[in-house]
């Protein structure tokens, strides 16, 4: 039996810099909100283009019209800072959907004692509810602020290097009231003699559980699930290393409502052993891992993935930035099975001449101002990142054909079998097992567009009319309900 191995050569961003890549820009965030029954997006980021490490915080508001065109409601503008304020970065924001109050949090280096964690409670239009105040500060340094909303409280996670920390940074959280911003609790998650950094968090839709993940001494993604009990935030279980051998900062979390699971994706390979793979795991609301695997395509540093549920095949499609300007897609079905369909979208027209920055890319599936999420047979993922040539943001709507979600293979139907398919790559024909005779087939481009369909009348398939590239073939075996899915490479 011949086993075909397809090698994809992807360009991985250079991970060694002569200067810290966060020196001039660091961190972006997208917050969806409703205004007069219309869906809009509050964007915020930190930048120091003309003055290294003197970050200010910027924002803008946008929406999408019925055609899927991006409309700017409020232009990019300085929100916090004067141009000479040290390291007001990175910015993270969360919304209380009951009153549209947004909590923005960040670290700043203004005080002589060291960076503090600050926050501002405001509306999307900039109306201030509680002005720029120190959430965590004093002697020492507080870094890497991240926030989540749990019941009627905001959780602000951060790394604290202040005494009595002796091993680096203690991972902590401040709990504040979501109406007035008053502190109600402080939580220390890790011992004083260990080093923990870069928290990320997400809550379930009901805001009853929050997953917190952070880097454990730079070799694991550690965390727990939190809940509120009689006004106090508690852990459902002890801290655990959900994924090991992972890259510090290269991880993110999301909530998958239709299967009631948290999703954690982290780049595979710790320290200098970084790979172009990602580890993926699902975590239930009690903090237990229910499934995990390794997929092709390494998630980039501080990148936020976008997730989309499809009723047609009862599964989630997950997209995240990888390579120089590529996207990686994985699928998770209704039973919590994780499939690496090996789809790495390269050369997408919306990403032409785009190069992902080293750090801080936020992505989100968008809806138009009326709540519709399909545009001329496409879904749109909005990517927001810093412009390296200014203090503004770059907003990139990427159009993904709906066939990527529905018309291509339902992940529930994947048959894991080794197939005799040759030659592969091929410029003319590929030979298939005779068992596929009289079966229906469909061929899709890597962007999800169906380019060929028909019935196999011979045990070979002519592909000479296809352009050079990678294609996905779906075969529905005649007389059965089995569906096969595999990849071919067309060469000139």
C-alpha positions as CSV (number, residue, x, y, z in Angstrom):
1,X,0.0,0.0,0.0
2,X,1.4,3.4,-1.0
3,X,0.9,6.2,1.5
4,X,1.1,9.7,0.0
5,X,2.7,12.3,2.2
6,X,2.0,15.9,1.3
7,X,4.5,18.4,2.6
8,X,3.4,22.0,2.8
9,X,6.2,24.6,3.0
10,X,5.0,27.5,5.1
11,X,7.0,30.5,6.0
12,X,7.0,30.9,9.8
13,X,7.6,34.4,11.1
14,X,11.1,35.0,12.4
15,X,11.0,34.7,16.2
16,X,14.3,36.5,16.9
17,X,14.3,40.3,16.9
18,X,17.0,42.8,17.4
19,X,14.5,44.8,19.4
20,X,11.3,43.9,21.3
21,X,8.5,43.8,18.7
22,X,6.1,45.3,21.3
23,X,8.2,48.4,21.4
24,X,5.9,50.3,19.0
25,X,2.6,48.4,18.9
26,X,1.1,45.9,21.2
27,X,-2.4,44.5,21.5
28,X,-5.7,44.8,19.8
29,X,-9.3,44.0,20.9
30,X,-12.8,43.8,19.3
31,X,-15.9,44.3,21.4
32,X,-19.3,43.6,19.8
33,X,-22.2,45.6,21.1
34,X,-25.7,46.6,20.2
35,X,-26.8,50.2,19.7
36,X,-30.5,50.9,18.9
37,X,-30.9,47.2,18.0
38,X,-28.0,47.5,15.5
39,X,-24.8,45.5,15.8
40,X,-21.6,47.5,16.0
41,X,-17.9,46.9,16.9
42,X,-15.8,48.8,19.3
43,X,-12.1,48.5,18.4
44,X,-9.2,49.4,20.8
45,X,-5.5,49.0,20.6
46,X,-2.2,50.4,21.9
47,X,0.5,52.0,19.8
48,X,3.7,54.0,20.1
49,X,4.7,54.4,16.4
50,X,6.6,57.7,16.8
51,X,8.0,57.2,20.3
52,X,9.2,53.8,21.4
53,X,7.5,52.3,24.5
54,X,5.5,55.5,25.0
55,X,2.2,53.7,24.1
56,X,-1.1,55.5,24.0
57,X,-4.5,53.7,23.8
58,X,-6.6,54.2,20.6
59,X,-10.1,53.3,19.7
60,X,-12.7,53.5,16.9
61,X,-16.2,52.2,16.2
62,X,-17.3,50.5,13.0
63,X,-20.2,48.5,11.6
64,X,-21.0,46.5,8.4
65,X,-23.8,47.4,6.0
66,X,-26.1,44.9,4.3
67,X,-23.6,44.3,1.6
68,X,-20.8,43.4,4.0
69,X,-19.0,46.7,3.5
70,X,-17.1,48.1,6.5
71,X,-18.5,51.5,7.6
72,X,-16.4,53.7,10.0
73,X,-18.6,55.4,12.5
74,X,-15.8,56.9,14.6
75,X,-12.4,57.4,13.1
76,X,-9.2,56.0,14.8
77,X,-8.4,58.3,17.7
78,X,-6.3,58.6,20.8
79,X,-8.5,57.5,23.8
80,X,-6.0,57.5,26.7
81,X,-2.6,59.1,26.8
82,X,-0.6,62.2,25.7
83,X,2.1,60.7,23.5
84,X,4.6,60.7,26.3
85,X,3.1,58.1,28.7
86,X,5.3,55.1,29.2
87,X,4.0,51.7,28.1
88,X,0.2,52.1,28.3
89,X,-0.2,48.6,26.8
90,X,-1.5,46.1,26.0
91,X,-5.2,46.9,26.0
92,X,-8.0,44.4,26.8
93,X,-11.7,45.1,27.0
94,X,-14.9,43.3,27.9
95,X,-18.6,44.4,27.8
96,X,-21.5,44.0,30.2
97,X,-24.2,43.4,27.7
98,X,-26.9,44.3,30.2
99,X,-25.9,48.0,30.2
100,X,-23.3,48.2,27.4
101,X,-20.6,49.3,29.9
102,X,-17.1,48.4,28.8
103,X,-14.2,47.8,31.1
104,X,-10.9,48.5,29.4
105,X,-7.7,47.4,31.3
106,X,-4.0,47.9,30.6
107,X,-0.7,48.3,32.3
108,X,1.1,51.6,32.5
109,X,4.6,52.7,33.4
110,X,3.9,56.2,34.5
111,X,4.5,55.7,38.2
112,X,8.1,55.5,39.4
113,X,7.3,52.3,41.5
114,X,6.7,50.3,38.3
115,X,3.9,49.5,35.9
116,X,0.4,49.4,37.4
117,X,-2.8,47.8,36.1
118,X,-5.3,50.5,35.3
119,X,-8.9,50.5,34.1
120,X,-11.6,52.7,32.8
121,X,-15.3,52.0,32.8
122,X,-17.1,53.6,29.9
123,X,-19.6,53.2,27.1
124,X,-18.7,52.5,23.5
125,X,-19.3,56.2,22.6
126,X,-16.6,57.2,25.2
127,X,-18.9,58.3,28.0
128,X,-16.9,57.8,31.2
129,X,-18.5,55.9,34.1
130,X,-15.4,55.5,36.2
131,X,-12.3,57.3,35.0
132,X,-8.8,56.0,34.6
133,X,-7.9,54.4,38.0
134,X,-5.3,52.0,39.5
135,X,-6.8,48.6,39.9
136,X,-3.5,46.9,41.0
137,X,-0.5,48.9,41.9
138,X,2.1,49.9,44.5
139,X,5.8,48.9,44.9
140,X,6.8,46.5,42.2
141,X,5.4,45.8,38.8
142,X,2.0,44.6,37.6
143,X,1.7,43.5,34.0
144,X,-0.4,41.8,31.2
145,X,-3.9,42.9,32.2
146,X,-6.8,40.8,30.9
147,X,-10.5,41.0,31.9
148,X,-13.6,38.8,31.9
149,X,-17.2,39.3,33.0
150,X,-18.7,36.8,35.5
151,X,-22.2,37.3,36.9
152,X,-22.3,40.9,38.2
153,X,-18.5,41.2,38.5
154,X,-15.5,42.0,36.4
155,X,-12.4,39.8,36.8
156,X,-9.1,41.5,36.1
157,X,-6.2,39.1,35.7
158,X,-2.6,40.2,35.8
159,X,1.0,39.1,36.6
160,X,2.4,40.7,39.8
161,X,6.2,40.9,40.3
162,X,5.8,43.0,43.6
163,X,7.0,41.5,46.9
164,X,6.5,39.0,48.4
165,X,7.0,37.4,44.9
166,X,10.4,35.8,44.7
167,X,10.4,33.6,41.6
168,X,9.1,36.1,39.0
169,X,5.4,37.0,38.8
170,X,2.4,35.7,40.7
171,X,-0.8,35.3,38.7
172,X,-3.5,37.3,40.5
173,X,-7.0,38.7,39.9
174,X,-8.9,41.7,41.2
175,X,-12.7,41.3,41.4
176,X,-14.7,44.5,41.0
177,X,-18.4,45.4,40.9
178,X,-19.6,45.8,37.3
179,X,-21.7,48.9,38.1
180,X,-19.5,51.1,40.2
181,X,-16.1,49.5,39.8
182,X,-15.5,49.0,43.5
183,X,-13.1,46.1,44.5
184,X,-14.7,43.2,46.2
185,X,-11.9,40.5,46.2
186,X,-8.3,39.7,45.4
187,X,-7.2,36.3,44.3
188,X,-3.7,34.8,44.2
189,X,-3.6,31.8,41.9
190,X,0.1,30.8,42.1
191,X,2.8,30.6,44.7
192,X,5.3,33.4,45.3
193,X,8.3,31.3,44.2
194,X,7.0,30.5,40.7
195,X,6.9,32.6,37.5
196,X,3.6,32.9,35.6
197,X,2.6,35.3,32.8
198,X,0.2,36.5,30.2
199,X,-3.4,35.5,31.3
200,X,-6.2,35.1,28.8
201,X,-9.8,34.4,29.8
202,X,-13.3,33.8,28.5
203,X,-16.7,33.3,30.1
204,X,-19.6,31.2,28.9
205,X,-22.7,32.9,27.5
206,X,-24.6,32.9,30.7
207,X,-21.6,34.5,32.5
208,X,-21.7,31.8,35.2
209,X,-18.2,30.2,34.4
210,X,-14.9,31.8,33.4
211,X,-11.9,29.9,32.1
212,X,-8.5,31.5,32.9
213,X,-5.3,30.3,31.2
214,X,-1.8,31.6,31.7
215,X,1.8,30.6,30.9
216,X,3.3,28.3,33.5
217,X,7.1,29.1,33.7
218,X,7.0,29.3,29.9
219,X,6.4,25.6,29.2
220,X,2.7,25.0,29.7
221,X,-0.8,26.5,29.5
222,X,-2.1,26.3,33.0
223,X,-5.4,27.4,34.4
224,X,-8.8,26.7,36.0
225,X,-12.5,27.4,35.7
226,X,-14.0,30.0,38.1
227,X,-17.5,30.6,39.4
228,X,-19.3,32.7,41.9
229,X,-20.5,31.3,45.2
230,X,-22.4,33.6,47.6
231,X,-20.6,36.7,46.2
232,X,-17.1,35.1,46.3
233,X,-15.2,33.9,43.2
234,X,-14.0,30.4,43.6
235,X,-12.2,27.7,41.5
236,X,-14.1,24.6,40.3
237,X,-10.8,22.6,40.7
238,X,-7.2,23.0,41.4
239,X,-4.9,24.6,38.8
240,X,-3.7,22.2,36.1
241,X,-1.5,22.2,33.1
242,X,-4.1,21.8,30.4
243,X,-1.4,21.7,27.6
244,X,2.3,21.1,28.1
245,X,5.3,21.9,25.8
246,X,3.6,25.1,24.6
247,X,5.0,28.4,23.6
248,X,4.6,31.4,26.1
249,X,2.2,34.0,24.8
250,X,1.1,31.8,21.8
251,X,-2.3,30.7,23.1
252,X,-5.9,31.8,23.3
253,X,-9.3,30.7,24.5
254,X,-12.9,30.8,23.3
255,X,-16.4,29.6,24.4
256,X,-18.3,27.2,22.2
257,X,-21.9,27.7,23.1
258,X,-23.5,24.9,21.1
259,X,-21.4,22.1,22.7
260,X,-20.9,23.9,26.1
261,X,-17.2,23.6,26.1
262,X,-14.2,26.0,26.4
263,X,-11.7,25.9,23.6
264,X,-8.0,26.3,24.2
265,X,-5.4,26.6,21.4
266,X,-1.7,26.9,22.1
267,X,1.3,26.7,19.8
268,X,3.2,23.5,20.1
269,X,6.8,23.5,21.2
270,X,8.2,25.3,24.3
271,X,11.0,27.9,24.3
272,X,13.3,27.4,21.3
273,X,11.5,24.2,20.1
274,X,8.6,26.1,18.6
275,X,6.8,24.2,15.7
276,X,4.3,25.1,13.1
277,X,1.7,23.1,14.9
278,X,-0.9,23.9,17.5
279,X,-2.3,21.9,20.4
280,X,-6.1,22.0,20.8
281,X,-8.2,21.0,23.7
282,X,-11.8,21.2,24.9
283,X,-12.5,21.9,28.6
284,X,-15.9,21.5,30.3
285,X,-17.5,23.9,32.7
286,X,-16.0,22.0,35.7
287,X,-12.5,22.5,34.4
288,X,-11.9,19.0,33.0
289,X,-10.3,18.2,29.6
290,X,-12.8,16.3,27.4
291,X,-10.6,16.0,24.2
292,X,-7.3,17.2,22.9
293,X,-5.2,16.8,19.7
294,X,-2.4,18.4,17.7
295,X,-3.2,20.1,14.4
296,X,-1.1,21.6,11.6
297,X,-0.7,25.4,11.6
298,X,0.8,27.3,14.5
299,X,-1.3,30.0,16.1
300,X,0.5,33.3,16.2
301,X,1.5,35.3,19.3
302,X,-1.4,36.9,21.2
303,X,-3.8,36.1,18.4
304,X,-7.5,35.7,18.9
305,X,-9.2,33.0,16.9
306,X,-12.7,33.3,15.3
307,X,-15.3,30.5,15.7
308,X,-18.5,29.8,13.7
309,X,-21.2,27.3,14.3
310,X,-22.8,25.7,11.2
311,X,-26.3,24.1,11.5
312,X,-25.8,22.3,8.2
313,X,-23.1,20.0,9.5
314,X,-23.6,20.5,13.3
315,X,-20.0,21.6,13.8
316,X,-17.8,24.6,14.6
317,X,-15.3,26.0,12.2
318,X,-12.3,27.6,13.9
319,X,-10.0,30.0,12.1
320,X,-6.8,31.6,13.3
321,X,-3.8,33.4,11.7
322,X,-0.7,31.4,10.9
323,X,2.3,31.6,8.7
324,X,3.0,35.0,7.1
325,X,-0.6,35.8,6.0
326,X,-2.3,32.4,6.1
327,X,-5.3,31.1,7.9
328,X,-5.6,27.7,9.6
329,X,-9.1,26.0,9.8
330,X,-10.0,23.2,12.2
331,X,-13.4,21.7,12.8
332,X,-15.1,20.5,16.1
333,X,-18.3,18.5,15.8
334,X,-21.4,18.5,18.1
335,X,-19.9,15.5,20.0
336,X,-16.7,17.4,20.8
337,X,-14.5,15.6,18.3
338,X,-11.7,17.7,17.0
339,X,-10.7,17.2,13.4
340,X,-7.6,18.5,11.7
341,X,-8.8,18.8,8.2
342,X,-5.3,20.2,7.3
343,X,-6.9,23.2,5.6
344,X,-4.4,26.1,5.6
345,X,-5.7,28.9,3.5
346,X,-2.9,30.5,1.6
347,X,-3.0,33.2,-1.0
348,X,-6.4,34.5,-0.1
349,X,-7.4,37.6,-2.1
350,X,-8.3,39.6,1.0
351,X,-4.8,38.9,2.4
352,X,-2.8,39.9,-0.6
353,X,0.1,42.2,0.5
354,X,-0.9,41.7,4.1
355,X,1.7,40.4,6.6
356,X,0.7,39.4,10.1
357,X,2.5,41.4,12.8
358,X,4.6,39.5,15.3
359,X,2.0,40.1,18.1
360,X,-1.6,41.1,18.8
361,X,-4.1,40.0,16.0
362,X,-7.8,39.9,17.0
363,X,-10.3,38.2,14.8
364,X,-14.1,37.8,15.0
365,X,-16.9,36.7,12.7
366,X,-19.1,39.7,12.0
367,X,-22.8,40.4,11.3
368,X,-24.2,43.4,9.5
369,X,-26.0,46.2,11.3
370,X,-29.2,44.2,11.2
371,X,-27.7,41.0,12.5
372,X,-27.4,39.0,9.3
373,X,-24.1,37.1,9.0
374,X,-24.1,36.0,5.4
375,X,-23.0,38.2,2.5
376,X,-23.3,37.0,-1.1
377,X,-22.6,33.4,-0.1
378,X,-19.8,34.4,2.2
379,X,-19.1,34.7,5.9
380,X,-16.8,37.5,7.0
381,X,-14.0,37.4,9.6
382,X,-12.8,40.7,10.7
383,X,-9.1,40.9,11.6
384,X,-7.8,43.9,13.4
385,X,-4.1,44.6,14.0
386,X,-1.7,47.5,14.5
387,X,-0.5,49.4,11.5
388,X,3.3,49.4,11.7
389,X,3.5,52.6,9.7
390,X,1.2,54.7,12.0
391,X,-0.7,54.6,15.3
392,X,-3.8,53.6,13.4
393,X,-5.3,50.1,13.2
394,X,-5.5,47.9,10.1
395,X,-9.0,46.4,9.6
396,X,-9.2,43.4,7.3
397,X,-12.5,41.8,6.4
398,X,-11.7,38.3,5.0
399,X,-14.5,36.7,3.0
400,X,-14.9,33.0,3.4
401,X,-17.1,31.1,1.0
402,X,-19.9,29.3,2.8
403,X,-18.9,26.1,1.1
404,X,-16.0,26.0,3.7
405,X,-18.7,25.5,6.3
406,X,-21.5,23.5,4.7
407,X,-20.9,22.3,1.1
408,X,-17.6,20.7,1.9
409,X,-17.4,17.6,4.0
410,X,-19.4,17.4,7.2
411,X,-16.8,16.5,9.8
412,X,-19.2,13.9,11.2
413,X,-18.7,11.9,8.0
414,X,-14.9,11.7,7.8
415,X,-13.7,8.2,7.2
416,X,-10.2,7.7,8.6
417,X,-8.7,5.3,6.1
418,X,-5.4,5.1,4.3
419,X,-6.2,5.3,0.5
420,X,-4.1,4.4,-2.5
421,X,-4.1,7.7,-4.5
422,X,-1.4,8.2,-7.0
423,X,0.4,10.1,-8.4
424,X,0.1,12.9,-6.0
425,X,1.1,15.6,-6.9
426,X,-0.1,15.2,-10.4
427,X,-0.4,17.4,-13.5
428,X,-3.0,15.2,-15.4
429,X,-4.7,12.3,-13.7
430,X,-4.9,10.7,-10.3
431,X,-5.7,7.0,-9.8
432,X,-8.3,6.0,-7.2
433,X,-9.4,2.7,-5.7
434,X,-11.8,0.8,-7.9
435,X,-14.3,0.6,-5.0
436,X,-15.1,4.3,-5.7
437,X,-16.5,3.5,-9.2
438,X,-20.0,5.1,-9.8
439,X,-19.5,7.3,-6.7
440,X,-20.3,11.0,-6.6
441,X,-17.3,13.3,-6.2
442,X,-16.8,17.0,-5.6
443,X,-13.5,19.0,-5.8
444,X,-13.0,22.2,-3.8
445,X,-10.3,24.8,-3.9
446,X,-8.4,25.6,-0.7
447,X,-10.7,28.6,-0.4
448,X,-13.8,26.4,-0.3
449,X,-15.0,27.0,-3.8
450,X,-16.4,24.0,-5.6
451,X,-14.6,23.7,-8.9
452,X,-15.6,20.2,-10.2
453,X,-18.3,17.6,-9.6
454,X,-19.4,14.5,-11.2
455,X,-19.6,10.7,-11.1
456,X,-16.5,8.5,-11.2
457,X,-16.9,6.2,-14.3
458,X,-13.3,5.1,-14.3
459,X,-10.8,4.5,-11.6
460,X,-8.9,7.7,-12.5
461,X,-9.9,11.3,-12.3
462,X,-8.7,13.9,-14.8
463,X,-7.5,17.1,-13.1
464,X,-5.5,18.7,-16.0
465,X,-8.0,21.6,-16.3
466,X,-7.3,22.7,-12.7
467,X,-4.9,25.5,-11.9
468,X,-1.8,24.7,-9.9
469,X,-2.5,24.4,-6.2
470,X,-4.0,22.3,-3.4
471,X,-7.5,20.9,-3.6
472,X,-9.9,18.9,-1.4
473,X,-11.8,16.0,-2.8
474,X,-15.1,14.7,-1.4
475,X,-16.2,11.2,-2.5
476,X,-19.6,9.8,-1.5
477,X,-19.2,6.1,-1.9
478,X,-21.9,4.6,-4.1
479,X,-24.4,2.5,-2.3
480,X,-23.3,3.6,1.2
481,X,-23.6,6.6,3.4
482,X,-19.8,6.8,3.8
483,X,-18.0,10.0,2.8
484,X,-14.3,10.2,2.1
485,X,-12.2,13.3,2.2
486,X,-8.6,13.7,1.1
487,X,-6.2,16.2,-0.5
488,X,-4.5,16.4,-3.8
489,X,-1.8,18.7,-5.2
490,X,-2.2,19.8,-8.8
491,X,1.1,20.8,-10.4
492,X,1.8,22.2,-13.9
